[in-house]
Amino acid sequence: MAPKTDRNNLTKRDDVARLAGVSGTTVSFVYSKKRYVSPELTERVLRAAKELNYHPDMVAASMGSGRTNSIAVLTDDIVSPLQMEIVSALQEAAIDAGFFVHICGGTKKLGDYIHNFISRKVDGVFLSVPLAAVGNEGLSMLLDRGISVIVTSSRGFSDDRVCGLELDFTYGMKLILEYLGSLGHRDIAFVSCYDGAETGDRRLPAFRRYMRELFGREDPLVEMGEPPYESTIERGFLLTDRLLARSRDFSALVCANDMMAYGALRALREKGIRVPEQVSVVGIDDIIFSRSFTPALTTLSHCSQEYGRRIFEILLANIEDKSCVIRDTVRPRLVVRQSTGPCPDLPRG
């Protein structure tokens, strides 16, 4: 029988402990996840908590531990399917570890976000925004207050306290071009959302490097975006349309991401160019829509589940030990679908 409690008072931890037949410390560990509790005891505690409508006081717990067991995610593209896949995986790993995740979108009020992260005493922040938007000053404000930070690229930050995780685009571009080469393609174009001034992006220099090393192309066909940089379907269509107006002397097209590849497919279709019979198309990211697109898109997988979980693992390690600064990479994998095929004989001129 559940212990009687005064409805005017909140259920206490010890009420849950008595009903579950465990110690109050065990109840605390079930929620904080700071120590292992067996599945059987965990189930008893959670069942008792549900019956008593118990909600642990995380603020009180944080006063004793010095941690809030909360992290924040700041992304400049909250509607991006890839970003949401990564954040979802990160959030799942965080919840399993007993953390709450604040998800914030946009950089227009970046200063307000940073001040809120500090005032709410979050334990860590994942910054998925352009490096220039944050700057070393904003980064230092967080780090100086003991808030762990991980970014998608540590290049450009001089502070050795910041953690980083990035996709190995150099390796990934080599995978794409080796695969296209195995199909007989040599004249390969690239549609980039960035121009040469954006030094943080590895895709464009990697494309140029491996076009030179694999095919001897010193000046491959590239259509670049310009500020404000966008990697949308509309930008993919615009840049591909612009590329086709300059030249049709290519048998394969690599796009900076899947969304831009969708726009490229539309631009090719409107010009009467068949995919993959006349031009093969490759994207980057492997977002959920790419497998059901027509044609299904060959793409470089961002490994978003692995990537999101790894972000939290690195952030948690730094939260627990500030001397543990990890800067790591995730290797992508190529997913071959129906948007690529053997190189056709293309008319020149």
RABEL-V721311 format. One line per field, one symbol per residue. phi: phi as a letter, one per 30 degrees, with the letter a starting at -180 (. if undefined). psi: psi as a letter, one per 20 degrees, with the letter a starting at -180 (. if undefined). burial: # if it has 16 or more other C-alpha atoms within 10 Angstrom, else .. A space follows every 10 residues. Layout:
phi = ???
psi = ???
burial = ???
//
This chain:
phi = .dddbdddcd dceddddddd ibddddeddd ddhdbdbeed dedddddddd dchdbddddd ddddcibchb bbccbdbdcd ededdddddd ddddddcicc cccbbjbdce edddddeddd hddabcccbe eddciddddd edddciddbb bdaddjcddd cdcbbbdddd ddddeddddd ddcjdbcbcb ccdccddddd ccdddddddd ddddbicdbd dbccdbdddb bcdddddedd ddddddacda cbbccdaded dddddddddd cicdccdcbd bbcbkhdddd dcdcdeddad ddhddddddd ededddeddd addcccbbbc ddbdccbddb aedddcdcj
psi = pqqpqpiiqq prghgggghi krrhhggghg hhkhqppqhg hgggghgghg hjlpoqnhgh hhhhijqilq rqpoqimiip hgghgghggg hghghhjkqq pppqpqjhlg gggghghghi lqhrpoomrp hhhgrhghgh hghhjjpqpp ripipipipj iprqpqpnhg gghggghggh hhjjphnprp opiraiinii pigghhghgh hghhjkohmq opoqarqppq lrgghggghh ggghhgqjlq iqppqhrhgh hghghggggh jjpppjhhpq ppapglrhih hjroqpppqo pilhgggghh ghgggghhgh oiinoporqp prqpopbijq aqpropqq.
burial = .......... ###.###.## .#.#.###.# ##........ ##.###.##. .#.#...... ......#### ########.. ########## ####..#### #...#.#... ..##..##.. #########. #..#....## .##..##### ####..#... ########## ########.# #...###### #####..... #.##.##### #...#.#..# #####..... ########## #.#....#.# ########## ########.. ....##.### #######..# #...#.#### #####.#### ######.##. .#..###### .#####.### ####.....
//
